[in-house]
Amino acid sequence: MAFAFDTASRRQAPLVALHTWTDMSLGETWSVLPIDVDYAEVAEDERRLLAERLAGWREKYPDVPLALRTVRDRPVRGLLAAARGAQLVVVGSRGRHALGGIGLGSTSQALLHHCACPVAVVRRELPEE
C-alpha cells in the first residue's frame, strides 16, 4: 500500500483501491456459498473491510484522491477490467515461493502478461531477524 500511495502522491494522480471477492470457497473448487446468501449484505461487508484497511493510509496521504471499489469477480478479471485507462497497476506479492523473490503468484503473472498498462509487483517487507 505504501508504494501505491507514494506513487500516486508523487504523480499527483488519483488512486483506485480495488478489492475483489467471489462466492467460491477457497480450497473447494465446486463449493459455493448457500443459495440464500444476501449478496448485498456480503458486498457491504467487503466494502467495509476495504475501508477499514485503508483508513490509516487516507490520513497519511490526504493529498491522494482515493476511490474504493469492490467487485464480485475473480481477482485477475476484476483487476484487468479496472485497469483500463490506468497509468499503473500495483499488486502485492506475499513472497512465499521456495526460491525467494523469484516466484510470482498467479494473479501477478496474469497481470504482467495481459494488462495494457505497467504493473508493479511489490513484495512486502519482512522484519529483519
N, CA, C and O atoms as CSV, one atom per row, in Angstrom:
chain,resi,resn,atom,element,x,y,z
A,1,MET,N,N,0.828,-1.190,0.000
A,1,MET,CA,C,0.000,0.000,0.000
A,1,MET,C,C,0.872,1.252,0.000
A,1,MET,O,O,0.544,2.255,-0.634
A,2,ALA,N,N,1.981,1.177,0.718
A,2,ALA,CA,C,2.865,2.339,0.778
A,2,ALA,C,C,3.347,2.728,-0.621
A,2,ALA,O,O,3.373,3.910,-0.963
A,3,PHE,N,N,3.726,1.742,-1.422
A,3,PHE,CA,C,4.198,2.020,-2.776
A,3,PHE,C,C,3.100,2.681,-3.608
A,3,PHE,O,O,3.359,3.661,-4.306
A,4,ALA,N,N,1.890,2.157,-3.539
A,4,ALA,CA,C,0.777,2.697,-4.326
A,4,ALA,C,C,0.462,4.135,-3.926
A,4,ALA,O,O,0.318,5.004,-4.786
A,5,PHE,N,N,0.355,4.385,-2.631
A,5,PHE,CA,C,0.038,5.738,-2.173
A,5,PHE,C,C,1.171,6.712,-2.472
A,5,PHE,O,O,0.922,7.839,-2.899
A,6,ASP,N,N,2.409,6.289,-2.251
A,6,ASP,CA,C,3.543,7.170,-2.505
A,6,ASP,C,C,3.642,7.517,-3.990
A,6,ASP,O,O,3.900,8.665,-4.350
A,7,THR,N,N,3.436,6.521,-4.847
A,7,THR,CA,C,3.489,6.756,-6.286
A,7,THR,C,C,2.371,7.701,-6.728
A,7,THR,O,O,2.604,8.623,-7.509
A,8,ALA,N,N,1.172,7.470,-6.232
A,8,ALA,CA,C,0.043,8.347,-6.579
A,8,ALA,C,C,0.306,9.774,-6.098
A,8,ALA,O,O,-0.008,10.735,-6.801
A,9,SER,N,N,0.872,9.910,-4.921
A,9,SER,CA,C,1.167,11.235,-4.375
A,9,SER,C,C,2.203,11.953,-5.235
A,9,SER,O,O,2.032,13.125,-5.569
A,10,ARG,N,N,3.275,11.251,-5.592
A,10,ARG,CA,C,4.325,11.866,-6.401
A,10,ARG,C,C,3.831,12.232,-7.797
A,10,ARG,O,O,4.255,13.241,-8.361
A,11,ARG,N,N,2.939,11.417,-8.357
A,11,ARG,CA,C,2.404,11.689,-9.697
A,11,ARG,C,C,1.204,12.630,-9.670
A,11,ARG,O,O,0.693,13.032,-10.716
A,12,GLN,N,N,0.764,12.972,-8.477
A,12,GLN,CA,C,-0.453,13.777,-8.307
A,12,GLN,C,C,-1.609,13.135,-9.077
A,12,GLN,O,O,-2.335,13.786,-9.827
A,13,ALA,N,N,-1.740,11.838,-8.856
A,13,ALA,CA,C,-2.751,11.041,-9.557
A,13,ALA,C,C,-3.734,10.446,-8.554
A,13,ALA,O,O,-3.376,10.193,-7.404
A,14,PRO,N,N,-4.951,10.226,-8.984
A,14,PRO,CA,C,-5.908,9.553,-8.097
A,14,PRO,C,C,-5.553,8.075,-7.961
A,14,PRO,O,O,-4.875,7.501,-8.813
A,15,LEU,N,N,-6.014,7.493,-6.904
A,15,LEU,CA,C,-5.752,6.080,-6.617
A,15,LEU,C,C,-7.082,5.350,-6.484
A,15,LEU,O,O,-7.997,5.815,-5.805
A,16,VAL,N,N,-7.173,4.214,-7.136
A,16,VAL,CA,C,-8.351,3.351,-7.009
A,16,VAL,C,C,-7.909,2.100,-6.277
A,16,VAL,O,O,-7.046,1.365,-6.758
A,17,ALA,N,N,-8.494,1.857,-5.124
A,17,ALA,CA,C,-8.215,0.634,-4.371
A,17,ALA,C,C,-9.324,-0.358,-4.692
A,17,ALA,O,O,-10.499,-0.109,-4.422
A,18,LEU,N,N,-8.935,-1.474,-5.268
A,18,LEU,CA,C,-9.909,-2.478,-5.698
A,18,LEU,C,C,-9.785,-3.724,-4.846
A,18,LEU,O,O,-8.691,-4.251,-4.640
A,19,HIS,N,N,-10.918,-4.184,-4.358
A,19,HIS,CA,C,-10.980,-5.438,-3.595
A,19,HIS,C,C,-11.964,-6.341,-4.320
A,19,HIS,O,O,-13.139,-6.004,-4.467
A,20,THR,N,N,-11.474,-7.493,-4.773
A,20,THR,CA,C,-12.370,-8.442,-5.425
A,20,THR,C,C,-12.751,-9.520,-4.438
A,20,THR,O,O,-11.977,-9.883,-3.552
A,21,TRP,N,N,-13.944,-10.018,-4.607
A,21,TRP,CA,C,-14.398,-11.134,-3.774
A,21,TRP,C,C,-15.260,-12.029,-4.639
A,21,TRP,O,O,-15.850,-11.592,-5.627
A,22,THR,N,N,-15.318,-13.266,-4.255
A,22,THR,CA,C,-16.055,-14.231,-5.055
A,22,THR,C,C,-16.895,-15.116,-4.142
A,22,THR,O,O,-16.661,-15.186,-2.936
A,23,ASP,N,N,-17.867,-15.781,-4.731
A,23,ASP,CA,C,-18.708,-16.677,-3.944
A,23,ASP,C,C,-18.159,-18.095,-3.917
A,23,ASP,O,O,-18.810,-18.999,-3.393
A,24,MET,N,N,-16.983,-18.299,-4.467
A,24,MET,CA,C,-16.347,-19.619,-4.414
A,24,MET,C,C,-15.590,-19.747,-3.105
A,24,MET,O,O,-14.896,-18.820,-2.687
A,25,SER,N,N,-15.723,-20.886,-2.465
A,25,SER,CA,C,-14.975,-21.159,-1.244
A,25,SER,C,C,-13.542,-21.508,-1.606
A,25,SER,O,O,-13.305,-22.258,-2.552
A,26,LEU,N,N,-12.596,-20.975,-0.868
A,26,LEU,CA,C,-11.202,-21.287,-1.124
A,26,LEU,C,C,-10.935,-22.753,-0.818
A,26,LEU,O,O,-11.378,-23.273,0.206
A,27,GLY,N,N,-10.219,-23.409,-1.700
A,27,GLY,CA,C,-9.846,-24.794,-1.473
A,27,GLY,C,C,-10.916,-25.801,-1.873
A,27,GLY,O,O,-10.651,-27.002,-1.889
A,28,GLU,N,N,-12.089,-25.346,-2.186
A,28,GLU,CA,C,-13.153,-26.259,-2.581
A,28,GLU,C,C,-13.666,-25.813,-3.947
A,28,GLU,O,O,-14.554,-24.966,-4.042
A,29,THR,N,N,-13.107,-26.382,-4.982
A,29,THR,CA,C,-13.360,-25.930,-6.345
A,29,THR,C,C,-14.840,-25.840,-6.687
A,29,THR,O,O,-15.247,-24.881,-7.342
A,30,TRP,N,N,-15.645,-26.780,-6.278
A,30,TRP,CA,C,-17.042,-26.811,-6.703
A,30,TRP,C,C,-18.000,-26.347,-5.623
A,30,TRP,O,O,-19.214,-26.482,-5.780
A,31,SER,N,N,-17.494,-25.814,-4.551
A,31,SER,CA,C,-18.350,-25.362,-3.467
A,31,SER,C,C,-18.636,-23.874,-3.598
A,31,SER,O,O,-17.734,-23.084,-3.878
A,32,VAL,N,N,-19.878,-23.497,-3.397
A,32,VAL,CA,C,-20.263,-22.088,-3.429
A,32,VAL,C,C,-21.018,-21.763,-2.157
A,32,VAL,O,O,-21.413,-22.655,-1.406
A,33,LEU,N,N,-21.214,-20.482,-1.927
A,33,LEU,CA,C,-21.996,-20.069,-0.773
A,33,LEU,C,C,-23.437,-20.552,-0.936
A,33,LEU,O,O,-23.888,-20.760,-2.062
A,34,PRO,N,N,-24.156,-20.731,0.151
A,34,PRO,CA,C,-25.544,-21.170,0.058
A,34,PRO,C,C,-26.373,-20.238,-0.816
A,34,PRO,O,O,-26.074,-19.049,-0.936
A,35,ILE,N,N,-27.401,-20.784,-1.412
A,35,ILE,CA,C,-28.224,-20.037,-2.363
A,35,ILE,C,C,-28.971,-18.868,-1.706
A,35,ILE,O,O,-29.334,-17.906,-2.383
A,36,ASP,N,N,-29.198,-18.950,-0.404
A,36,ASP,CA,C,-29.959,-17.897,0.269
A,36,ASP,C,C,-29.073,-16.773,0.825
A,36,ASP,O,O,-29.516,-16.000,1.674
A,37,VAL,N,N,-27.851,-16.682,0.357
A,37,VAL,CA,C,-26.944,-15.635,0.811
A,37,VAL,C,C,-27.441,-14.280,0.318
A,37,VAL,O,O,-27.844,-14.135,-0.837
A,38,ASP,N,N,-27.406,-13.304,1.198
A,38,ASP,CA,C,-27.771,-11.934,0.835
A,38,ASP,C,C,-26.518,-11.260,0.277
A,38,ASP,O,O,-25.687,-10.762,1.037
A,39,TYR,N,N,-26.382,-11.244,-1.060
A,39,TYR,CA,C,-25.173,-10.713,-1.685
A,39,TYR,C,C,-25.002,-9.224,-1.440
A,39,TYR,O,O,-23.873,-8.734,-1.415
A,40,ALA,N,N,-26.073,-8.508,-1.264
A,40,ALA,CA,C,-25.963,-7.079,-0.942
A,40,ALA,C,C,-25.287,-6.912,0.420
A,40,ALA,O,O,-24.478,-6.004,0.609
A,41,GLU,N,N,-25.620,-7.783,1.358
A,41,GLU,CA,C,-25.002,-7.731,2.686
A,41,GLU,C,C,-23.527,-8.129,2.617
A,41,GLU,O,O,-22.677,-7.505,3.253
A,42,VAL,N,N,-23.234,-9.165,1.846
A,42,VAL,CA,C,-21.843,-9.591,1.677
A,42,VAL,C,C,-21.034,-8.469,1.034
A,42,VAL,O,O,-19.924,-8.172,1.476
A,43,ALA,N,N,-21.584,-7.845,-0.008
A,43,ALA,CA,C,-20.897,-6.749,-0.688
A,43,ALA,C,C,-20.629,-5.589,0.269
A,43,ALA,O,O,-19.557,-4.985,0.231
A,44,GLU,N,N,-21.601,-5.279,1.123
A,44,GLU,CA,C,-21.416,-4.202,2.104
A,44,GLU,C,C,-20.314,-4.566,3.097
A,44,GLU,O,O,-19.509,-3.710,3.465
A,45,ASP,N,N,-20.269,-5.816,3.531
A,45,ASP,CA,C,-19.196,-6.270,4.429
A,45,ASP,C,C,-17.834,-6.126,3.763
A,45,ASP,O,O,-16.865,-5.721,4.405
A,46,GLU,N,N,-17.758,-6.455,2.480
A,46,GLU,CA,C,-16.496,-6.341,1.754
A,46,GLU,C,C,-16.082,-4.875,1.603
A,46,GLU,O,O,-14.901,-4.556,1.734
A,47,ARG,N,N,-17.037,-3.980,1.331
A,47,ARG,CA,C,-16.740,-2.541,1.245
A,47,ARG,C,C,-16.224,-2.015,2.592
A,47,ARG,O,O,-15.268,-1.242,2.649
A,48,ARG,N,N,-16.874,-2.450,3.657
A,48,ARG,CA,C,-16.462,-2.019,4.995
A,48,ARG,C,C,-15.044,-2.514,5.309
A,48,ARG,O,O,-14.240,-1.772,5.873
A,49,LEU,N,N,-14.741,-3.753,4.948
A,49,LEU,CA,C,-13.410,-4.309,5.160
A,49,LEU,C,C,-12.354,-3.491,4.424
A,49,LEU,O,O,-11.310,-3.168,4.991
A,50,LEU,N,N,-12.620,-3.160,3.173
A,50,LEU,CA,C,-11.682,-2.363,2.389
A,50,LEU,C,C,-11.473,-0.989,3.017
A,50,LEU,O,O,-10.338,-0.528,3.130
A,51,ALA,N,N,-12.541,-0.341,3.422
A,51,ALA,CA,C,-12.440,0.985,4.043
A,51,ALA,C,C,-11.621,0.930,5.329
A,51,ALA,O,O,-10.816,1.824,5.590
A,52,GLU,N,N,-11.820,-0.106,6.128
A,52,GLU,CA,C,-11.058,-0.251,7.373
A,52,GLU,C,C,-9.576,-0.435,7.091
A,52,GLU,O,O,-8.735,0.139,7.783
A,53,ARG,N,N,-9.255,-1.228,6.082
A,53,ARG,CA,C,-7.850,-1.489,5.746
A,53,ARG,C,C,-7.137,-0.241,5.232
A,53,ARG,O,O,-5.917,-0.132,5.347
A,54,LEU,N,N,-7.890,0.694,4.669
A,54,LEU,CA,C,-7.271,1.883,4.084
A,54,LEU,C,C,-7.402,3.138,4.930
A,54,LEU,O,O,-6.899,4.192,4.540
A,55,ALA,N,N,-8.052,3.057,6.058
A,55,ALA,CA,C,-8.307,4.242,6.891
A,55,ALA,C,C,-7.018,4.987,7.239
A,55,ALA,O,O,-6.958,6.205,7.075
A,56,GLY,N,N,-6.024,4.312,7.697
A,56,GLY,CA,C,-4.765,4.955,8.075
A,56,GLY,C,C,-4.025,5.553,6.894
A,56,GLY,O,O,-3.349,6.573,7.027
A,57,TRP,N,N,-4.155,4.919,5.746
A,57,TRP,CA,C,-3.484,5.421,4.548
A,57,TRP,C,C,-4.101,6.725,4.075
A,57,TRP,O,O,-3.392,7.606,3.591
A,58,ARG,N,N,-5.396,6.856,4.208
A,58,ARG,CA,C,-6.062,8.125,3.832
A,58,ARG,C,C,-5.534,9.264,4.687
A,58,ARG,O,O,-5.326,10.373,4.195
A,59,GLU,N,N,-5.317,8.991,5.964
A,59,GLU,CA,C,-4.809,10.017,6.871
A,59,GLU,C,C,-3.359,10.374,6.531
A,59,GLU,O,O,-2.973,11.541,6.597
A,60,LYS,N,N,-2.565,9.376,6.170
A,60,LYS,CA,C,-1.156,9.604,5.872
A,60,LYS,C,C,-0.961,10.326,4.535
A,60,LYS,O,O,0.001,11.075,4.368
A,61,TYR,N,N,-1.874,10.100,3.586
A,61,TYR,CA,C,-1.781,10.706,2.254
A,61,TYR,C,C,-3.068,11.462,1.925
A,61,TYR,O,O,-3.810,11.051,1.033
A,62,PRO,N,N,-3.342,12.562,2.632
A,62,PRO,CA,C,-4.590,13.295,2.383
A,62,PRO,C,C,-4.638,13.956,1.001
A,62,PRO,O,O,-5.711,14.337,0.534
A,63,ASP,N,N,-3.468,14.093,0.341
A,63,ASP,CA,C,-3.416,14.717,-0.976
A,63,ASP,C,C,-3.806,13.760,-2.107
A,63,ASP,O,O,-3.985,14.190,-3.246
A,64,VAL,N,N,-3.937,12.464,-1.799
A,64,VAL,CA,C,-4.248,11.471,-2.834
A,64,VAL,C,C,-5.755,11.224,-2.875
A,64,VAL,O,O,-6.330,10.715,-1.913
A,65,PRO,N,N,-6.398,11.586,-3.999
A,65,PRO,CA,C,-7.819,11.257,-4.139
A,65,PRO,C,C,-7.961,9.729,-4.208
A,65,PRO,O,O,-7.331,9.080,-5.044
A,66,LEU,N,N,-8.769,9.176,-3.347
A,66,LEU,CA,C,-8.891,7.724,-3.231
A,66,LEU,C,C,-10.319,7.281,-3.494
A,66,LEU,O,O,-11.265,7.776,-2.880
A,67,ALA,N,N,-10.457,6.342,-4.415
A,67,ALA,CA,C,-11.754,5.726,-4.690
A,67,ALA,C,C,-11.682,4.272,-4.263
A,67,ALA,O,O,-10.748,3.554,-4.622
A,68,LEU,N,N,-12.664,3.846,-3.502
A,68,LEU,CA,C,-12.731,2.452,-3.060
A,68,LEU,C,C,-13.721,1.706,-3.933
A,68,LEU,O,O,-14.851,2.154,-4.125
A,69,ARG,N,N,-13.296,0.569,-4.461
A,69,ARG,CA,C,-14.183,-0.240,-5.302
A,69,ARG,C,C,-14.118,-1.691,-4.866
A,69,ARG,O,O,-13.037,-2.231,-4.631
A,70,THR,N,N,-15.260,-2.310,-4.761
A,70,THR,CA,C,-15.322,-3.745,-4.525
A,70,THR,C,C,-16.058,-4.370,-5.704
A,70,THR,O,O,-17.024,-3.810,-6.221
A,71,VAL,N,N,-15.589,-5.522,-6.110
A,71,VAL,CA,C,-16.145,-6.202,-7.267
A,71,VAL,C,C,-16.285,-7.684,-6.950
A,71,VAL,O,O,-15.354,-8.319,-6.454
A,72,ARG,N,N,-17.448,-8.219,-7.242
A,72,ARG,CA,C,-17.661,-9.654,-7.083
A,72,ARG,C,C,-17.179,-10.334,-8.360
A,72,ARG,O,O,-17.930,-10.507,-9.321
A,73,ASP,N,N,-15.905,-10.714,-8.339
A,73,ASP,CA,C,-15.270,-11.303,-9.511
A,73,ASP,C,C,-13.959,-11.935,-9.065
A,73,ASP,O,O,-13.503,-11.735,-7.939
A,74,ARG,N,N,-13.378,-12.687,-9.956
A,74,ARG,CA,C,-12.050,-13.236,-9.687
A,74,ARG,C,C,-11.034,-12.103,-9.761
A,74,ARG,O,O,-11.229,-11.152,-10.518
A,75,PRO,N,N,-9.950,-12.188,-8.985
A,75,PRO,CA,C,-9.000,-11.078,-8.930
A,75,PRO,C,C,-8.465,-10.624,-10.285
A,75,PRO,O,O,-8.487,-9.427,-10.575
A,76,VAL,N,N,-7.990,-11.536,-11.115
A,76,VAL,CA,C,-7.390,-11.129,-12.385
A,76,VAL,C,C,-8.410,-10.421,-13.269
A,76,VAL,O,O,-8.130,-9.353,-13.814
A,77,ARG,N,N,-9.574,-11.006,-13.409
A,77,ARG,CA,C,-10.593,-10.407,-14.276
A,77,ARG,C,C,-11.016,-9.039,-13.748
A,77,ARG,O,O,-11.158,-8.094,-14.525
A,78,GLY,N,N,-11.218,-8.924,-12.446
A,78,GLY,CA,C,-11.607,-7.646,-11.853
A,78,GLY,C,C,-10.526,-6.589,-11.997
A,78,GLY,O,O,-10.820,-5.432,-12.298
A,79,LEU,N,N,-9.278,-6.982,-11.783
A,79,LEU,CA,C,-8.169,-6.033,-11.898
A,79,LEU,C,C,-7.948,-5.598,-13.342
A,79,LEU,O,O,-7.697,-4.421,-13.601
A,80,LEU,N,N,-8.039,-6.533,-14.282
A,80,LEU,CA,C,-7.864,-6.158,-15.694
A,80,LEU,C,C,-8.947,-5.181,-16.144
A,80,LEU,O,O,-8.664,-4.225,-16.866
A,81,ALA,N,N,-10.173,-5.419,-15.720
A,81,ALA,CA,C,-11.262,-4.503,-16.082
A,81,ALA,C,C,-11.033,-3.124,-15.459
A,81,ALA,O,O,-11.233,-2.104,-16.118
A,82,ALA,N,N,-10.619,-3.094,-14.205
A,82,ALA,CA,C,-10.396,-1.818,-13.515
A,82,ALA,C,C,-9.180,-1.084,-14.052
A,82,ALA,O,O,-9.084,0.135,-13.908
A,83,ALA,N,N,-8.248,-1.802,-14.669
A,83,ALA,CA,C,-7.002,-1.200,-15.150
A,83,ALA,C,C,-7.157,-0.460,-16.472
A,83,ALA,O,O,-6.236,0.233,-16.903
A,84,ARG,N,N,-8.301,-0.597,-17.116
A,84,ARG,CA,C,-8.493,0.109,-18.392
A,84,ARG,C,C,-8.347,1.620,-18.156
A,84,ARG,O,O,-9.092,2.208,-17.372
A,85,GLY,N,N,-7.403,2.220,-18.826
A,85,GLY,CA,C,-7.171,3.652,-18.684
A,85,GLY,C,C,-6.266,4.026,-17.526
A,85,GLY,O,O,-5.998,5.209,-17.318
A,86,ALA,N,N,-5.788,3.054,-16.769
A,86,ALA,CA,C,-4.922,3.343,-15.620
A,86,ALA,C,C,-3.496,3.642,-16.071
A,86,ALA,O,O,-3.056,3.189,-17.127
A,87,GLN,N,N,-2.789,4.408,-15.255
A,87,GLN,CA,C,-1.374,4.680,-15.516
A,87,GLN,C,C,-0.497,3.531,-15.024
A,87,GLN,O,O,0.561,3.255,-15.589
A,88,LEU,N,N,-0.957,2.862,-13.956
A,88,LEU,CA,C,-0.163,1.833,-13.298
A,88,LEU,C,C,-1.081,0.957,-12.465
A,88,LEU,O,O,-2.038,1.445,-11.864
A,89,VAL,N,N,-0.789,-0.340,-12.430
A,89,VAL,CA,C,-1.475,-1.263,-11.529
A,89,VAL,C,C,-0.438,-1.749,-10.524
A,89,VAL,O,O,0.651,-2.181,-10.900
A,90,VAL,N,N,-0.786,-1.674,-9.249
A,90,VAL,CA,C,0.108,-2.123,-8.184
A,90,VAL,C,C,-0.538,-3.307,-7.481
A,90,VAL,O,O,-1.671,-3.219,-7.008
A,91,VAL,N,N,0.187,-4.408,-7.416
A,91,VAL,CA,C,-0.286,-5.583,-6.692
A,91,VAL,C,C,0.807,-6.035,-5.737
A,91,VAL,O,O,1.992,-5.781,-5.957
A,92,GLY,N,N,0.398,-6.695,-4.699
A,92,GLY,CA,C,1.347,-7.198,-3.728
A,92,GLY,C,C,1.782,-8.610,-4.049
A,92,GLY,O,O,1.150,-9.321,-4.830
A,93,SER,N,N,2.870,-8.992,-3.428
A,93,SER,CA,C,3.375,-10.353,-3.529
A,93,SER,C,C,3.737,-10.800,-2.121
A,93,SER,O,O,4.465,-10.117,-1.401
A,94,ARG,N,N,3.226,-11.934,-1.755
A,94,ARG,CA,C,3.495,-12.436,-0.404
A,94,ARG,C,C,4.902,-12.990,-0.270
A,94,ARG,O,O,5.408,-13.136,0.842
A,95,GLY,N,N,5.538,-13.299,-1.392
A,95,GLY,CA,C,6.915,-13.795,-1.344
A,95,GLY,C,C,7.040,-15.150,-0.693
A,95,GLY,O,O,8.022,-15.409,0.001
A,96,ARG,N,N,6.072,-16.021,-0.898
A,96,ARG,CA,C,6.093,-17.337,-0.266
A,96,ARG,C,C,6.751,-18.411,-1.117
A,96,ARG,O,O,6.812,-19.569,-0.706
A,97,HIS,N,N,7.241,-18.050,-2.289
A,97,HIS,CA,C,7.838,-19.037,-3.182
A,97,HIS,C,C,9.108,-19.598,-2.563
A,97,HIS,O,O,9.833,-18.881,-1.873
A,98,ALA,N,N,9.377,-20.856,-2.799
A,98,ALA,CA,C,10.538,-21.534,-2.223
A,98,ALA,C,C,11.864,-20.909,-2.654
A,98,ALA,O,O,12.862,-21.027,-1.943
A,99,LEU,N,N,11.882,-20.244,-3.812
A,99,LEU,CA,C,13.116,-19.645,-4.307
A,99,LEU,C,C,13.199,-18.159,-3.990
A,99,LEU,O,O,13.843,-17.401,-4.716
A,100,GLY,N,N,12.562,-17.749,-2.931
A,100,GLY,CA,C,12.647,-16.354,-2.503
A,100,GLY,C,C,11.905,-15.420,-3.414
A,100,GLY,O,O,10.719,-15.625,-3.673
A,101,GLY,N,N,12.578,-14.384,-3.916
A,101,GLY,CA,C,11.935,-13.361,-4.725
A,101,GLY,C,C,11.680,-13.755,-6.168
A,101,GLY,O,O,11.141,-12.956,-6.934
A,102,ILE,N,N,12.054,-14.967,-6.559
A,102,ILE,CA,C,11.897,-15.372,-7.949
A,102,ILE,C,C,10.435,-15.602,-8.311
A,102,ILE,O,O,9.999,-15.223,-9.398
A,103,GLY,N,N,9.685,-16.212,-7.422
A,103,GLY,CA,C,8.322,-16.613,-7.749
A,103,GLY,C,C,7.306,-15.505,-7.650
A,103,GLY,O,O,7.367,-14.653,-6.764
A,104,LEU,N,N,6.363,-15.533,-8.583
A,104,LEU,CA,C,5.235,-14.615,-8.561
A,104,LEU,C,C,3.972,-15.451,-8.490
A,104,LEU,O,O,3.932,-16.575,-8.990
A,105,GLY,N,N,2.953,-14.905,-7.875
A,105,GLY,CA,C,1.686,-15.603,-7.803
A,105,GLY,C,C,0.961,-15.587,-9.143
A,105,GLY,O,O,1.371,-14.895,-10.075
A,106,SER,N,N,-0.107,-16.348,-9.227
A,106,SER,CA,C,-0.849,-16.457,-10.480
A,106,SER,C,C,-1.484,-15.125,-10.881
A,106,SER,O,O,-1.561,-14.812,-12.069
A,107,THR,N,N,-1.934,-14.347,-9.910
A,107,THR,CA,C,-2.529,-13.049,-10.236
A,107,THR,C,C,-1.478,-12.119,-10.831
A,107,THR,O,O,-1.724,-11.487,-11.859
A,108,SER,N,N,-0.326,-12.029,-10.206
A,108,SER,CA,C,0.753,-11.180,-10.723
A,108,SER,C,C,1.172,-11.624,-12.115
A,108,SER,O,O,1.352,-10.794,-13.007
A,109,GLN,N,N,1.330,-12.930,-12.305
A,109,GLN,CA,C,1.731,-13.457,-13.617
A,109,GLN,C,C,0.726,-13.061,-14.690
A,109,GLN,O,O,1.108,-12.578,-15.756
A,110,ALA,N,N,-0.549,-13.265,-14.412
A,110,ALA,CA,C,-1.591,-12.959,-15.392
A,110,ALA,C,C,-1.614,-11.469,-15.719
A,110,ALA,O,O,-1.750,-11.092,-16.883
A,111,LEU,N,N,-1.483,-10.620,-14.699
A,111,LEU,CA,C,-1.487,-9.178,-14.945
A,111,LEU,C,C,-0.287,-8.754,-15.781
A,111,LEU,O,O,-0.423,-7.930,-16.685
A,112,LEU,N,N,0.882,-9.306,-15.489
A,112,LEU,CA,C,2.077,-8.959,-16.259
A,112,LEU,C,C,1.924,-9.329,-17.733
A,112,LEU,O,O,2.469,-8.653,-18.606
A,113,HIS,N,N,1.191,-10.388,-18.005
A,113,HIS,CA,C,1.024,-10.852,-19.387
A,113,HIS,C,C,-0.136,-10.182,-20.120
A,113,HIS,O,O,-0.107,-10.089,-21.347
A,114,HIS,N,N,-1.150,-9.717,-19.403
A,114,HIS,CA,C,-2.371,-9.254,-20.064
A,114,HIS,C,C,-2.756,-7.804,-19.815
A,114,HIS,O,O,-3.642,-7.286,-20.495
A,115,CYS,N,N,-2.131,-7.146,-18.882
A,115,CYS,CA,C,-2.519,-5.774,-18.550
A,115,CYS,C,C,-1.988,-4.806,-19.602
A,115,CYS,O,O,-0.856,-4.945,-20.067
A,116,ALA,N,N,-2.806,-3.829,-19.973
A,116,ALA,CA,C,-2.439,-2.862,-21.007
A,116,ALA,C,C,-1.519,-1.755,-20.481
A,116,ALA,O,O,-0.932,-1.016,-21.271
A,117,CYS,N,N,-1.390,-1.635,-19.160
A,117,CYS,CA,C,-0.530,-0.602,-18.585
A,117,CYS,C,C,0.580,-1.275,-17.770
A,117,CYS,O,O,0.535,-2.486,-17.552
A,118,PRO,N,N,1.566,-0.509,-17.323
A,118,PRO,CA,C,2.615,-1.096,-16.487
A,118,PRO,C,C,2.040,-1.692,-15.202
A,118,PRO,O,O,1.036,-1.213,-14.675
A,119,VAL,N,N,2.691,-2.739,-14.711
A,119,VAL,CA,C,2.291,-3.420,-13.477
A,119,VAL,C,C,3.481,-3.423,-12.529
A,119,VAL,O,O,4.582,-3.821,-12.912
A,120,ALA,N,N,3.267,-2.983,-11.302
A,120,ALA,CA,C,4.288,-3.049,-10.261
A,120,ALA,C,C,3.898,-4.160,-9.292
A,120,ALA,O,O,2.831,-4.117,-8.679
A,121,VAL,N,N,4.765,-5.147,-9.163
A,121,VAL,CA,C,4.546,-6.229,-8.207
A,121,VAL,C,C,5.458,-5.935,-7.024
A,121,VAL,O,O,6.682,-5.995,-7.136
A,122,VAL,N,N,4.852,-5.620,-5.903
A,122,VAL,CA,C,5.595,-5.151,-4.740
A,122,VAL,C,C,5.555,-6.221,-3.652
A,122,VAL,O,O,4.490,-6.625,-3.184
A,123,ARG,N,N,6.723,-6.656,-3.274
A,123,ARG,CA,C,6.826,-7.651,-2.214
A,123,ARG,C,C,6.862,-6.942,-0.865
A,123,ARG,O,O,7.603,-5.978,-0.677
A,124,ARG,N,N,6.060,-7.428,0.059
A,124,ARG,CA,C,6.048,-6.788,1.385
A,124,ARG,C,C,7.385,-6.987,2.071
A,124,ARG,O,O,8.058,-8.003,1.894
A,125,GLU,N,N,7.743,-6.001,2.850
A,125,GLU,CA,C,8.997,-6.079,3.582
A,125,GLU,C,C,8.797,-6.923,4.824
A,125,GLU,O,O,7.864,-6.704,5.596
A,126,LEU,N,N,9.684,-7.889,5.009
A,126,LEU,CA,C,9.628,-8.730,6.197
A,126,LEU,C,C,10.537,-8.130,7.261
A,126,LEU,O,O,11.577,-7.557,6.937
A,127,PRO,N,N,10.154,-8.257,8.522
A,127,PRO,CA,C,11.008,-7.724,9.584
A,127,PRO,C,C,12.354,-8.455,9.604
A,127,PRO,O,O,12.423,-9.670,9.417
A,128,GLU,N,N,13.396,-7.699,9.832
A,128,GLU,CA,C,14.727,-8.309,9.897
A,128,GLU,C,C,14.868,-9.097,11.180
A,128,GLU,O,O,14.368,-8.700,12.233
A,129,GLU,N,N,15.555,-10.217,11.077
A,129,GLU,CA,C,15.742,-11.069,12.259
A,129,GLU,C,C,17.008,-10.746,12.986
A,129,GLU,O,O,17.314,-11.372,14.001
